[in-house]
Amino acid sequence: MPEDPGPGQRRPEPKVGKRTELARYRLPGEGERVIYAQRVNGVVRLTDRPHGPVSAERRAYLIERGLETKPEVDALIADYLAQIKQFNAVPMSVIPLESYLEAVA
């Protein structure tokens, strides 16, 4: 964890890399969404964002951070896209217990 710079001192600016598109998908009522990878302070982060502006109804989600290899990224994306088909929703927006109760009902 970064050390607190103390009172009156500024935190260093984060080092943010280029955002790279990894996948796109479309959901009814949601429109098109994009999965991005981006390195922030040396750590890879995957995000799921609406294509276009973010709003209260069309929010962005952090999928995962700290991935170290391309095979890890590829496996996570494959699983995430499978969950999109399963839930017909943004996986990060689905509450697991509600999904389970709907599945067993």
ChimeraX commands (.cxc) that place a marker at each C-alpha (Angstrom):
marker #1 position 0.00,0.00,0.00 radius 0.5
marker #1 position 1.37,3.45,-0.84 radius 0.5
marker #1 position 2.67,5.42,2.09 radius 0.5
marker #1 position 0.66,8.48,3.14 radius 0.5
marker #1 position 2.70,11.54,2.17 radius 0.5
marker #1 position 1.65,13.37,5.33 radius 0.5
marker #1 position -0.09,16.70,5.90 radius 0.5
marker #1 position 0.53,19.39,3.34 radius 0.5
marker #1 position 2.26,17.08,0.87 radius 0.5
marker #1 position 0.83,15.88,-2.42 radius 0.5
marker #1 position 0.47,12.27,-3.41 radius 0.5
marker #1 position 2.38,11.33,-6.55 radius 0.5
marker #1 position 0.31,11.26,-9.73 radius 0.5
marker #1 position -0.66,7.71,-10.72 radius 0.5
marker #1 position 1.06,6.26,-13.78 radius 0.5
marker #1 position -1.76,5.34,-16.14 radius 0.5
marker #1 position -1.16,3.39,-19.34 radius 0.5
marker #1 position -3.16,3.27,-22.54 radius 0.5
marker #1 position -6.61,1.68,-22.32 radius 0.5
marker #1 position -6.82,-1.36,-24.65 radius 0.5
marker #1 position -10.10,-2.82,-25.85 radius 0.5
marker #1 position -10.31,-6.59,-25.30 radius 0.5
marker #1 position -13.95,-7.41,-26.14 radius 0.5
marker #1 position -17.36,-5.93,-26.92 radius 0.5
marker #1 position -20.83,-7.21,-26.25 radius 0.5
marker #1 position -24.41,-5.98,-26.40 radius 0.5
marker #1 position -27.23,-6.42,-23.89 radius 0.5
marker #1 position -30.92,-5.60,-24.33 radius 0.5
marker #1 position -31.70,-2.33,-22.56 radius 0.5
marker #1 position -27.99,-1.73,-21.89 radius 0.5
marker #1 position -26.65,-1.22,-25.39 radius 0.5
marker #1 position -23.07,-1.93,-26.30 radius 0.5
marker #1 position -20.41,-2.43,-23.62 radius 0.5
marker #1 position -16.62,-2.72,-23.86 radius 0.5
marker #1 position -14.12,-4.66,-21.77 radius 0.5
marker #1 position -10.80,-2.82,-21.41 radius 0.5
marker #1 position -7.39,-3.60,-19.96 radius 0.5
marker #1 position -5.29,-0.77,-18.57 radius 0.5
marker #1 position -2.12,-0.64,-16.52 radius 0.5
marker #1 position -2.33,1.69,-13.50 radius 0.5
marker #1 position 0.79,2.08,-11.36 radius 0.5
marker #1 position 2.16,-1.08,-12.95 radius 0.5
marker #1 position -0.91,-3.20,-12.19 radius 0.5
marker #1 position -3.22,-4.48,-14.95 radius 0.5
marker #1 position -6.90,-3.70,-14.40 radius 0.5
marker #1 position -9.84,-5.00,-16.40 radius 0.5
marker #1 position -12.95,-2.86,-16.59 radius 0.5
marker #1 position -16.40,-3.25,-18.14 radius 0.5
marker #1 position -17.68,0.09,-19.42 radius 0.5
marker #1 position -20.60,1.25,-21.53 radius 0.5
marker #1 position -19.72,2.30,-25.06 radius 0.5
marker #1 position -20.33,6.00,-24.66 radius 0.5
marker #1 position -20.75,8.05,-21.52 radius 0.5
marker #1 position -21.00,6.52,-18.07 radius 0.5
marker #1 position -24.13,7.44,-16.10 radius 0.5
marker #1 position -26.09,6.24,-13.07 radius 0.5
marker #1 position -27.93,3.79,-15.33 radius 0.5
marker #1 position -24.88,2.85,-17.44 radius 0.5
marker #1 position -22.07,2.46,-14.97 radius 0.5
marker #1 position -18.53,1.14,-15.26 radius 0.5
marker #1 position -17.34,-1.90,-13.29 radius 0.5
marker #1 position -13.91,-3.04,-12.18 radius 0.5
marker #1 position -13.73,-6.71,-13.19 radius 0.5
marker #1 position -10.29,-7.60,-11.79 radius 0.5
marker #1 position -6.90,-6.12,-11.01 radius 0.5
marker #1 position -3.47,-7.58,-10.48 radius 0.5
marker #1 position -3.44,-9.98,-13.41 radius 0.5
marker #1 position 0.10,-10.80,-14.42 radius 0.5
marker #1 position -0.02,-12.91,-17.58 radius 0.5
marker #1 position -1.89,-12.91,-20.89 radius 0.5
marker #1 position -3.25,-16.44,-20.27 radius 0.5
marker #1 position -4.79,-15.15,-17.00 radius 0.5
marker #1 position -6.42,-12.26,-18.87 radius 0.5
marker #1 position -7.65,-14.54,-21.66 radius 0.5
marker #1 position -9.15,-17.07,-19.23 radius 0.5
marker #1 position -10.89,-14.38,-17.20 radius 0.5
marker #1 position -12.35,-12.75,-20.34 radius 0.5
marker #1 position -13.62,-16.12,-21.63 radius 0.5
marker #1 position -15.31,-16.83,-18.29 radius 0.5
marker #1 position -16.73,-13.30,-18.09 radius 0.5
marker #1 position -18.22,-13.54,-21.60 radius 0.5
marker #1 position -19.78,-16.92,-20.69 radius 0.5
marker #1 position -21.36,-15.32,-17.59 radius 0.5
marker #1 position -22.81,-12.54,-19.77 radius 0.5
marker #1 position -24.59,-15.19,-21.85 radius 0.5
marker #1 position -25.71,-17.08,-18.73 radius 0.5
marker #1 position -27.13,-14.07,-16.88 radius 0.5
marker #1 position -28.01,-11.87,-19.88 radius 0.5
marker #1 position -26.63,-9.04,-17.74 radius 0.5
marker #1 position -23.35,-7.41,-16.76 radius 0.5
marker #1 position -21.87,-10.12,-14.50 radius 0.5
marker #1 position -20.58,-7.58,-11.97 radius 0.5
marker #1 position -24.12,-6.24,-11.53 radius 0.5
marker #1 position -25.66,-9.62,-10.69 radius 0.5
marker #1 position -26.20,-10.47,-7.04 radius 0.5
marker #1 position -25.12,-14.12,-6.65 radius 0.5
marker #1 position -27.81,-15.15,-4.15 radius 0.5
marker #1 position -30.59,-13.71,-6.29 radius 0.5
marker #1 position -29.23,-15.54,-9.35 radius 0.5
marker #1 position -29.03,-18.80,-7.41 radius 0.5
marker #1 position -32.60,-18.47,-6.10 radius 0.5
marker #1 position -33.90,-17.76,-9.62 radius 0.5
marker #1 position -32.02,-20.79,-10.97 radius 0.5
marker #1 position -33.44,-23.20,-8.39 radius 0.5
marker #1 position -37.00,-21.81,-8.46 radius 0.5
marker link #1:1,2 radius 0.2
marker link #1:2,3 radius 0.2
marker link #1:3,4 radius 0.2
marker link #1:4,5 radius 0.2
marker link #1:5,6 radius 0.2
marker link #1:6,7 radius 0.2
marker link #1:7,8 radius 0.2
marker link #1:8,9 radius 0.2
marker link #1:9,10 radius 0.2
marker link #1:10,11 radius 0.2
marker link #1:11,12 radius 0.2
marker link #1:12,13 radius 0.2
marker link #1:13,14 radius 0.2
marker link #1:14,15 radius 0.2
marker link #1:15,16 radius 0.2
marker link #1:16,17 radius 0.2
marker link #1:17,18 radius 0.2
marker link #1:18,19 radius 0.2
marker link #1:19,20 radius 0.2
marker link #1:20,21 radius 0.2
marker link #1:21,22 radius 0.2
marker link #1:22,23 radius 0.2
marker link #1:23,24 radius 0.2
marker link #1:24,25 radius 0.2
marker link #1:25,26 radius 0.2
marker link #1:26,27 radius 0.2
marker link #1:27,28 radius 0.2
marker link #1:28,29 radius 0.2
marker link #1:29,30 radius 0.2
marker link #1:30,31 radius 0.2
marker link #1:31,32 radius 0.2
marker link #1:32,33 radius 0.2
marker link #1:33,34 radius 0.2
marker link #1:34,35 radius 0.2
marker link #1:35,36 radius 0.2
marker link #1:36,37 radius 0.2
marker link #1:37,38 radius 0.2
marker link #1:38,39 radius 0.2
marker link #1:39,40 radius 0.2
marker link #1:40,41 radius 0.2
marker link #1:41,42 radius 0.2
marker link #1:42,43 radius 0.2
marker link #1:43,44 radius 0.2
marker link #1:44,45 radius 0.2
marker link #1:45,46 radius 0.2
marker link #1:46,47 radius 0.2
marker link #1:47,48 radius 0.2
marker link #1:48,49 radius 0.2
marker link #1:49,50 radius 0.2
marker link #1:50,51 radius 0.2
marker link #1:51,52 radius 0.2
marker link #1:52,53 radius 0.2
marker link #1:53,54 radius 0.2
marker link #1:54,55 radius 0.2
marker link #1:55,56 radius 0.2
marker link #1:56,57 radius 0.2
marker link #1:57,58 radius 0.2
marker link #1:58,59 radius 0.2
marker link #1:59,60 radius 0.2
marker link #1:60,61 radius 0.2
marker link #1:61,62 radius 0.2
marker link #1:62,63 radius 0.2
marker link #1:63,64 radius 0.2
marker link #1:64,65 radius 0.2
marker link #1:65,66 radius 0.2
marker link #1:66,67 radius 0.2
marker link #1:67,68 radius 0.2
marker link #1:68,69 radius 0.2
marker link #1:69,70 radius 0.2
marker link #1:70,71 radius 0.2
marker link #1:71,72 radius 0.2
marker link #1:72,73 radius 0.2
marker link #1:73,74 radius 0.2
marker link #1:74,75 radius 0.2
marker link #1:75,76 radius 0.2
marker link #1:76,77 radius 0.2
marker link #1:77,78 radius 0.2
marker link #1:78,79 radius 0.2
marker link #1:79,80 radius 0.2
marker link #1:80,81 radius 0.2
marker link #1:81,82 radius 0.2
marker link #1:82,83 radius 0.2
marker link #1:83,84 radius 0.2
marker link #1:84,85 radius 0.2
marker link #1:85,86 radius 0.2
marker link #1:86,87 radius 0.2
marker link #1:87,88 radius 0.2
marker link #1:88,89 radius 0.2
marker link #1:89,90 radius 0.2
marker link #1:90,91 radius 0.2
marker link #1:91,92 radius 0.2
marker link #1:92,93 radius 0.2
marker link #1:93,94 radius 0.2
marker link #1:94,95 radius 0.2
marker link #1:95,96 radius 0.2
marker link #1:96,97 radius 0.2
marker link #1:97,98 radius 0.2
marker link #1:98,99 radius 0.2
marker link #1:99,100 radius 0.2
marker link #1:100,101 radius 0.2
marker link #1:101,102 radius 0.2
marker link #1:102,103 radius 0.2
marker link #1:103,104 radius 0.2
marker link #1:104,105 radius 0.2
view
